[in-house]
Amino acid sequence: MAKLKIKNKIIIFFVVIYTIYLGVILAYTYVNNKDILESALKDRITQTYYQLSGNISENIKTENTYEIHQKIHSAALNNEVAYIIVFDNEKNILGKTLKEIPQKIATFNDEQLNNFKKYDSSRGEILEYVSPIDDVNIGYIRVGFYTKNIYIKTYSQFLRILILNMLVFVMLLVIAYYVSKLIERPVQDLTSVTDEIIREGDYRTKIEKENYSRDFHVLVSSINEMVENNKKNKKLNNYLLNKIFRIQEEEKKMLSRELHDEVSQSLASLLFLISNLVDKESDQKKKDRLLLIQSEIENSLSNIRNIAVNLRPPSAELSLGEVISKYIEDYKNLYGIDVELYTNYEGGKNNNFDITLYRIIQESLSNIKRHSGATEVQIKLYENTDYIILTIADNGIGLTKERVELAKKQGRLGIYGIQERIFDFSGEFKLFKNDKYSTILMCRFKTEMLKEEKNDENIIN
């Protein structure tokens, strides 16, 4: 019930209330109508009794049974009459409309006099009345009427009321539906707006109060206030994010410079000294050890230079596509892995975003080289009106959930670093595979999220 829409709740509430109302009305109508019709039937029975009592009293006194039979049969022509029986003062039958009289109505006691009583018969329920004639001791009249007309009329009346109420119910249900829609529509509209704001991250448009009734103005004001606060928070978040990116890239640039200028130079000097020692050493055993040390230093120097190059931010003089192409060319030459690049993305809209794409590709290719054993890599970077989409696919051993969990336990968090970079720009992240590639990494960003914010220091205030 809690998950139902307002419209459905209103309709269900209306149906329940009206059903209860209809049940009470029909029950009351049935009982009341039955009582009224039964009272009217009793009046007809007593009226028949009084008519017969006046008509046959003289015939009873003269014991004219022929006239008694004629008069009671004439009164019994009414199809409501079940039977009429006339008794003398000794309770002997003087006249009857039935050929055979059932035992239960063949006699009576004094308690039954002037009272109504019901019997069940093969033709339905009978309501009867027994009373002395003219309150003198000359005889008795027993009159029985079928009650089925009561139920027929009651049912007919019940059915008419039910049909009328159902028509009213349908009409009111339609009215309730449209009224509930009028109530629900503004709530749905406001809910859609807030959901879109939260889901799409679009805080540019405020909700106009004029589009809603006064009842919703407070809610609209609250939503607009939320929109404004979220807009400020988004600006602040983007500003701080830009700061973090700049600091990170500056640190990487500084570290790259230190590795190149200090560590690389020191290793180069050490390599020169070892080379001189090798040339001067006559002992072959010592010379072999020096050559081994020399080889290790050369490998270390090469690795440090590669790290320094990777840490260095993309050149501002080249487009992102050119920088990525150059990096891929070096990667192919260094590791012998075939990498194909397809792109229509030129970059330049948001420098931090371009650096993020570059770092994602760097980290992905580094992970492929270290862990996947792939021989082919395909990179696609495309931009359309709404999205910028990057996919990196390889034919290595595949990146299953188990491998991801194992990498996490072993402290190899490259994939999580990629995820964080993607989420920093409210991007979507997905891992899947197809028949050709065992691992496909896809990330998608909305183009409207990439507009660079002004680096206004006062934004924090």
C-alpha positions as CSV (number, residue, x, y, z in Angstrom):
1,M,0.0,0.0,0.0
2,A,2.9,2.4,0.8
3,K,4.3,1.9,-2.7
4,L,1.0,2.9,-4.4
5,K,0.6,6.2,-6.2
6,I,-1.5,9.0,-4.6
7,K,-4.1,8.5,-7.4
8,N,-4.4,4.8,-6.7
9,K,-4.7,5.4,-2.9
10,I,-7.5,7.9,-3.4
11,I,-9.4,5.6,-5.7
12,I,-8.9,2.6,-3.4
13,F,-10.0,4.7,-0.4
14,F,-13.1,5.8,-2.4
15,V,-14.0,2.3,-3.5
16,V,-13.7,0.9,0.1
17,I,-15.8,3.7,1.6
18,Y,-18.4,3.5,-1.1
19,T,-18.6,-0.3,-0.9
20,I,-19.2,0.0,2.9
21,Y,-21.8,2.7,2.3
22,L,-23.5,0.6,-0.5
23,G,-23.5,-2.5,1.7
24,V,-25.2,-0.6,4.6
25,I,-27.7,1.1,2.3
26,L,-28.7,-2.2,0.6
27,A,-28.9,-4.1,3.8
28,Y,-31.1,-1.4,5.4
29,T,-33.2,-1.2,2.2
30,Y,-33.7,-4.9,2.1
31,V,-34.7,-5.3,5.7
32,N,-36.8,-2.1,5.8
33,N,-38.6,-2.9,2.5
34,K,-39.3,-6.5,3.6
35,D,-40.8,-5.2,6.9
36,I,-43.0,-2.7,5.1
37,L,-44.2,-5.3,2.5
38,E,-44.8,-7.9,5.3
39,S,-46.8,-5.3,7.2
40,A,-48.8,-4.5,4.1
41,L,-49.4,-8.3,3.6
42,K,-50.7,-8.6,7.2
43,D,-53.1,-5.7,6.5
44,R,-54.4,-7.6,3.4
45,I,-54.8,-10.8,5.4
46,T,-56.7,-9.1,8.2
47,Q,-58.8,-7.2,5.6
48,T,-59.7,-10.6,3.9
49,Y,-60.5,-12.0,7.3
50,Y,-62.9,-9.1,8.2
51,Q,-64.6,-9.3,4.8
52,L,-65.2,-13.0,5.2
53,S,-66.2,-12.6,8.8
54,G,-68.9,-10.2,7.8
55,N,-70.0,-12.2,4.8
56,I,-70.3,-15.7,6.2
57,S,-71.3,-15.1,9.8
58,E,-75.0,-15.6,9.0
59,N,-74.2,-18.6,6.8
60,I,-72.4,-20.2,9.7
61,K,-75.3,-19.6,12.0
62,T,-77.7,-21.2,9.5
63,E,-75.1,-23.9,8.6
64,N,-75.3,-23.0,4.9
65,T,-72.1,-24.7,3.8
66,Y,-72.8,-24.1,0.1
67,E,-72.7,-20.3,0.6
68,I,-69.6,-20.6,2.8
69,H,-67.8,-22.5,0.0
70,Q,-68.9,-20.1,-2.6
71,K,-67.7,-17.0,-0.7
72,I,-64.3,-18.4,0.5
73,H,-63.5,-19.7,-3.1
74,S,-64.4,-16.2,-4.4
75,A,-62.0,-14.6,-1.9
76,A,-59.3,-17.2,-2.8
77,L,-59.2,-16.1,-6.4
78,N,-56.4,-13.7,-5.3
79,N,-53.2,-15.5,-6.3
80,E,-51.6,-14.4,-3.0
81,V,-54.1,-16.6,-1.0
82,A,-52.8,-20.0,-0.1
83,Y,-55.8,-21.2,1.7
84,I,-59.0,-20.2,3.6
85,I,-60.5,-22.5,6.2
86,V,-63.7,-21.9,8.2
87,F,-64.3,-23.7,11.5
88,D,-67.4,-23.9,13.7
89,N,-67.2,-23.1,17.4
90,E,-66.2,-26.7,18.0
91,K,-63.3,-26.3,15.6
92,N,-64.9,-28.6,13.0
93,I,-64.2,-27.6,9.4
94,L,-67.2,-26.0,7.6
95,G,-65.4,-24.8,4.5
96,K,-62.0,-24.9,2.9
97,T,-60.2,-24.0,-0.4
98,L,-57.8,-26.9,-0.2
99,K,-58.7,-30.4,-1.4
100,E,-56.5,-31.9,1.3
101,I,-55.6,-30.1,4.5
102,P,-52.2,-30.7,6.0
103,Q,-52.3,-31.9,9.6
104,K,-50.5,-28.9,11.0
105,I,-53.2,-26.5,9.8
106,A,-56.1,-28.9,10.4
107,T,-56.4,-27.7,13.9
108,F,-55.1,-24.9,16.2
109,N,-54.9,-23.9,19.8
110,D,-56.0,-20.7,21.7
111,E,-52.4,-19.3,21.6
112,Q,-52.6,-19.0,17.8
113,L,-55.7,-16.9,17.9
114,N,-55.3,-13.3,16.7
115,N,-51.6,-13.9,15.9
116,F,-49.7,-14.2,12.7
117,K,-47.6,-17.3,12.1
118,K,-45.3,-18.5,9.3
119,Y,-45.2,-22.0,7.7
120,D,-43.1,-23.5,5.0
121,S,-44.9,-25.4,2.2
122,S,-44.0,-27.0,-1.1
123,R,-45.0,-23.8,-2.9
124,G,-43.2,-21.4,-0.5
125,E,-43.5,-19.7,2.8
126,I,-47.0,-18.9,4.1
127,L,-48.1,-16.3,6.6
128,E,-51.4,-17.1,8.3
129,Y,-53.9,-15.6,10.7
130,V,-56.5,-17.3,12.8
131,S,-59.2,-15.4,14.6
132,P,-62.8,-15.9,15.9
133,I,-65.7,-14.6,13.8
134,D,-67.1,-11.3,15.0
135,D,-65.7,-11.9,18.5
136,V,-68.7,-14.2,19.1
137,N,-68.6,-17.9,19.7
138,I,-69.9,-19.1,16.3
139,G,-66.7,-20.1,14.6
140,Y,-63.2,-19.3,13.3
141,I,-61.5,-18.2,10.1
142,R,-58.0,-19.3,9.2
143,V,-56.4,-17.3,6.3
144,G,-53.0,-18.1,4.8
145,F,-51.2,-15.9,2.2
146,Y,-48.0,-16.7,0.3
147,T,-45.1,-14.4,1.1
148,K,-43.2,-14.9,-2.1
149,N,-44.5,-11.6,-3.5
150,I,-42.8,-9.9,-0.6
151,Y,-39.4,-11.3,-1.6
152,I,-40.0,-10.7,-5.3
153,K,-40.9,-7.1,-4.7
154,T,-38.1,-6.7,-2.2
155,Y,-35.6,-8.2,-4.6
156,S,-36.8,-6.1,-7.4
157,Q,-36.5,-3.0,-5.3
158,F,-33.1,-4.1,-4.1
159,L,-32.0,-4.7,-7.7
160,R,-33.2,-1.3,-8.8
161,I,-31.3,0.4,-5.9
162,L,-28.2,-1.6,-6.7
163,I,-28.2,-0.7,-10.4
164,L,-28.8,2.9,-9.5
165,N,-26.0,2.9,-7.0
166,M,-23.7,1.2,-9.4
167,L,-24.4,3.9,-12.0
168,V,-23.7,6.5,-9.4
169,F,-20.6,4.6,-8.3
170,V,-19.2,4.5,-11.8
171,M,-19.9,8.2,-12.2
172,L,-18.3,9.1,-8.9
173,L,-15.4,6.8,-9.7
174,V,-14.7,8.6,-12.9
175,I,-14.9,11.9,-11.0
176,A,-12.6,10.6,-8.3
177,Y,-10.2,9.4,-11.0
178,Y,-10.0,12.8,-12.6
179,V,-9.9,14.7,-9.3
180,S,-7.0,12.4,-8.1
181,K,-5.2,13.0,-11.4
182,L,-5.5,16.7,-10.8
183,I,-4.1,16.2,-7.3
184,E,-1.4,13.8,-8.4
185,R,-0.2,15.5,-11.6
186,P,1.6,18.4,-9.8
187,V,3.2,15.9,-7.4
188,Q,4.3,13.7,-10.3
189,D,5.7,16.7,-12.2
190,L,7.6,17.9,-9.2
191,T,8.9,14.3,-8.5
192,S,10.0,14.0,-12.2
193,V,11.8,17.3,-12.0
194,T,13.6,16.4,-8.8
195,D,14.5,12.9,-10.1
196,E,15.9,14.5,-13.3
197,I,17.8,17.0,-11.3
198,I,19.3,14.3,-9.1
199,R,19.9,11.8,-12.0
200,E,21.0,14.2,-14.7
201,G,22.8,16.7,-12.5
202,D,21.1,19.6,-14.3
203,Y,20.7,22.4,-11.8
204,R,20.3,25.3,-14.3
205,T,16.5,25.6,-14.5
206,K,14.3,26.5,-11.6
207,I,10.7,25.4,-11.2
208,E,8.2,28.2,-11.9
209,K,5.6,28.6,-9.1
210,E,3.0,29.9,-11.6
211,N,2.7,26.4,-13.2
212,Y,1.3,25.0,-9.9
213,S,-1.5,25.8,-7.5
214,R,-0.9,27.7,-4.3
215,D,-1.0,24.5,-2.4
216,F,2.3,23.5,-3.9
217,H,4.2,26.8,-3.7
218,V,5.9,25.9,-0.4
219,L,7.1,22.6,-2.0
220,V,8.2,24.4,-5.2
221,S,10.2,26.9,-3.1
222,S,11.9,24.0,-1.2
223,I,12.8,22.3,-4.4
224,N,14.2,25.5,-5.9
225,E,16.2,26.1,-2.8
226,M,17.5,22.5,-3.0
227,V,18.4,23.1,-6.7
228,E,20.2,26.4,-5.8
229,N,22.2,24.7,-3.0
230,N,23.1,21.7,-5.2
231,K,24.2,24.1,-8.0
232,K,26.5,25.9,-5.5
233,N,27.8,22.6,-4.2
234,K,28.4,21.4,-7.8
235,K,30.4,24.5,-8.5
236,L,32.3,24.2,-5.4
237,N,32.9,20.5,-6.1
238,N,34.1,21.2,-9.6
239,Y,36.4,24.0,-8.3
240,L,37.9,21.8,-5.7
241,L,38.2,18.9,-8.2
242,N,40.0,21.2,-10.6
243,K,42.4,22.2,-7.8
244,I,43.1,18.6,-7.0
245,F,43.8,17.8,-10.6
246,R,46.2,20.7,-10.9
247,I,48.0,19.8,-7.7
248,Q,48.2,16.1,-8.8
249,E,49.5,17.0,-12.2
250,E,52.0,19.5,-10.7
251,E,53.2,16.8,-8.3
252,K,53.6,14.3,-11.2
253,K,55.4,16.9,-13.2
254,M,57.7,17.7,-10.4
255,L,58.3,14.0,-9.7
256,S,59.0,13.4,-13.4
257,R,61.5,16.2,-13.4
258,E,63.2,14.9,-10.2
259,L,63.4,11.4,-11.7
260,H,64.8,12.7,-14.9
261,D,67.2,15.4,-13.5
262,E,68.3,13.8,-10.3
263,V,67.8,10.0,-10.2
264,S,68.4,9.4,-13.9
265,Q,71.6,11.6,-13.9
266,S,72.9,9.8,-10.8
267,L,72.2,6.4,-12.4
268,A,73.9,7.6,-15.6
269,S,77.0,8.7,-13.7
270,L,77.0,5.3,-11.8
271,L,76.7,3.5,-15.1
272,F,79.6,5.5,-16.5
273,L,81.8,4.5,-13.5
274,I,80.8,0.8,-13.8
275,S,81.6,0.9,-17.5
276,N,85.1,2.2,-16.7
277,L,85.6,-0.4,-14.1
278,V,84.6,-3.1,-16.6
279,D,87.2,-1.8,-19.1
280,K,90.0,-1.8,-16.4
281,E,89.1,-5.1,-14.7
282,S,91.3,-8.1,-15.8
283,D,89.7,-10.7,-13.5
284,Q,87.0,-12.3,-15.6
285,K,84.9,-13.4,-12.6
286,K,84.8,-9.8,-11.2
287,K,84.2,-8.5,-14.7
288,D,81.1,-10.7,-15.1
289,R,79.7,-9.4,-11.9
290,L,80.3,-5.8,-12.9
291,L,78.6,-6.5,-16.3
292,L,75.6,-7.9,-14.4
293,I,75.5,-4.8,-12.2
294,Q,75.8,-2.7,-15.3
295,S,72.9,-4.5,-17.0
296,E,70.7,-4.0,-13.9
297,I,71.5,-0.3,-13.7
298,E,70.7,0.1,-17.4
299,N,67.3,-1.6,-16.9
300,S,66.6,0.6,-13.9
301,L,67.6,3.7,-15.8
302,S,65.3,2.7,-18.7
303,N,62.4,2.0,-16.3
304,I,62.9,5.3,-14.5
305,R,62.9,7.2,-17.8
306,N,59.6,5.4,-18.8
307,I,58.1,6.3,-15.5
308,A,59.2,9.9,-15.8
309,V,57.7,10.1,-19.3
310,N,54.4,8.6,-18.1
311,L,54.2,11.0,-15.2
312,R,54.7,14.0,-17.4
313,P,51.4,15.6,-18.3
314,P,50.3,15.7,-22.0
315,S,52.0,18.4,-24.1
316,A,49.9,21.5,-24.3
317,E,51.1,22.0,-27.9
318,L,49.4,18.8,-29.1
319,S,45.8,17.7,-29.2
320,L,44.7,14.9,-27.0
321,G,44.4,12.5,-30.0
322,E,48.0,13.3,-31.0
323,V,49.3,12.8,-27.5
324,I,47.5,9.4,-27.2
325,S,48.7,8.3,-30.6
326,K,52.3,9.2,-29.7
327,Y,52.0,7.3,-26.4
328,I,50.5,4.3,-28.1
329,E,53.3,4.3,-30.7
330,D,55.9,4.2,-27.9
331,Y,53.9,1.5,-26.1
332,K,53.8,-0.7,-29.2
333,N,57.5,-0.3,-29.8
334,L,58.4,-0.9,-26.1
335,Y,56.2,-4.0,-25.4
336,G,55.4,-5.4,-28.8
337,I,51.6,-5.3,-28.2
338,D,49.4,-4.4,-31.2
339,V,47.3,-1.4,-30.3
340,E,44.7,0.2,-32.6
341,L,43.2,3.6,-31.9
342,Y,40.0,5.0,-33.4
343,T,38.9,8.5,-32.4
344,N,37.1,11.6,-33.4
345,Y,37.7,13.4,-30.1
346,E,39.8,16.5,-30.3
347,G,39.6,17.6,-26.7
348,G,40.4,21.1,-25.4
349,K,37.0,21.8,-23.8
350,N,38.2,20.8,-20.3
351,N,41.9,20.3,-19.7
352,N,41.4,18.3,-16.5
353,F,39.0,15.9,-18.4
354,D,41.5,15.4,-21.2
355,I,44.2,14.6,-18.7
356,T,41.8,12.1,-17.0
357,L,41.2,10.4,-20.4
358,Y,44.9,10.2,-21.0
359,R,45.5,8.7,-17.5
360,I,42.7,6.2,-17.9
361,I,44.3,5.0,-21.2
362,Q,47.8,4.9,-19.6
363,E,46.6,2.9,-16.6
364,S,44.6,0.5,-18.7
365,L,47.5,-0.2,-21.1
366,S,49.8,-0.6,-18.1
367,N,47.4,-3.2,-16.5
368,I,47.1,-5.0,-19.8
369,K,50.9,-5.3,-20.1
370,R,51.3,-6.5,-16.5
371,H,48.4,-8.9,-16.0
372,S,46.4,-9.8,-19.1
373,G,48.9,-11.4,-21.5
374,A,47.1,-9.7,-24.4
375,T,48.5,-9.4,-27.9
376,E,45.8,-7.1,-29.3
377,V,44.3,-4.0,-27.9
378,Q,41.6,-1.8,-29.5
379,I,40.9,1.7,-28.2
380,K,37.9,3.8,-29.3
381,L,37.3,7.4,-28.2
382,Y,34.3,9.0,-29.8
383,E,32.3,12.2,-29.1
384,N,28.7,12.9,-30.2
385,T,26.2,15.5,-29.2
386,D,25.4,14.0,-25.8
387,Y,28.2,11.8,-24.8
388,I,32.0,11.1,-24.9
389,I,32.6,7.3,-24.9
390,L,35.9,5.5,-24.3
391,T,36.2,1.8,-24.8
392,I,39.4,-0.2,-24.3
393,A,39.3,-3.9,-25.3
394,D,41.9,-6.6,-25.2
395,N,42.2,-10.3,-26.0
396,G,44.0,-11.3,-22.8
397,I,43.0,-13.8,-20.1
398,G,39.9,-11.7,-19.1
399,L,39.0,-9.6,-16.0
400,T,36.6,-11.7,-14.0
401,K,35.1,-10.7,-10.6
402,E,37.4,-13.2,-8.9
403,R,40.4,-11.7,-10.5
404,V,39.3,-8.2,-9.5
405,E,38.8,-9.4,-5.9
406,L,42.2,-11.1,-5.9
407,A,43.8,-7.9,-7.3
408,K,42.1,-5.9,-4.5
409,K,43.4,-8.3,-1.8
410,Q,46.9,-8.2,-3.3
411,G,46.9,-4.4,-3.3
412,R,46.8,-4.1,-7.1
413,L,44.1,-1.4,-7.3
414,G,44.6,-0.1,-10.9
415,I,41.0,-0.8,-11.9
416,Y,39.7,1.0,-8.9
417,G,41.9,4.0,-9.7
418,I,40.3,4.0,-13.2
419,Q,36.9,3.9,-11.6
420,E,37.6,6.8,-9.3
421,R,38.8,8.9,-12.3
422,I,35.6,8.1,-14.2
423,F,33.3,8.9,-11.2
424,D,35.1,12.2,-10.6
425,F,33.4,13.4,-13.8
426,S,30.1,11.7,-13.0
427,G,30.8,9.1,-15.7
428,E,29.4,5.6,-16.2
429,F,31.7,2.6,-15.8
430,K,31.1,-0.9,-17.3
431,L,33.1,-4.1,-17.8
432,F,32.0,-6.8,-20.2
433,K,33.3,-9.1,-23.0
434,N,32.3,-10.4,-26.5
435,D,33.4,-13.1,-28.8
436,K,36.5,-11.3,-29.9
437,Y,37.7,-9.5,-26.8
438,S,37.9,-11.1,-23.3
439,T,37.8,-7.7,-21.5
440,I,36.1,-4.5,-22.6
441,L,36.3,-1.5,-20.4
442,M,33.7,1.2,-21.3
443,C,33.3,4.6,-19.7
444,R,30.8,7.2,-20.8
445,F,30.6,10.9,-19.9
446,K,28.0,13.5,-20.6
447,T,29.3,16.4,-22.7
448,E,27.4,19.0,-20.6
449,M,29.4,17.9,-17.5
450,L,32.7,18.9,-19.1
451,K,32.2,22.6,-19.2
452,E,35.1,24.1,-17.3
453,E,34.2,26.1,-14.3
454,K,35.7,29.5,-13.7
455,N,38.5,29.3,-11.3
456,D,37.0,31.8,-9.0
457,E,38.6,31.8,-5.6
458,N,35.6,33.4,-4.1
459,I,33.4,30.4,-4.9
460,I,34.3,28.9,-1.5
461,N,32.7,31.8,0.2
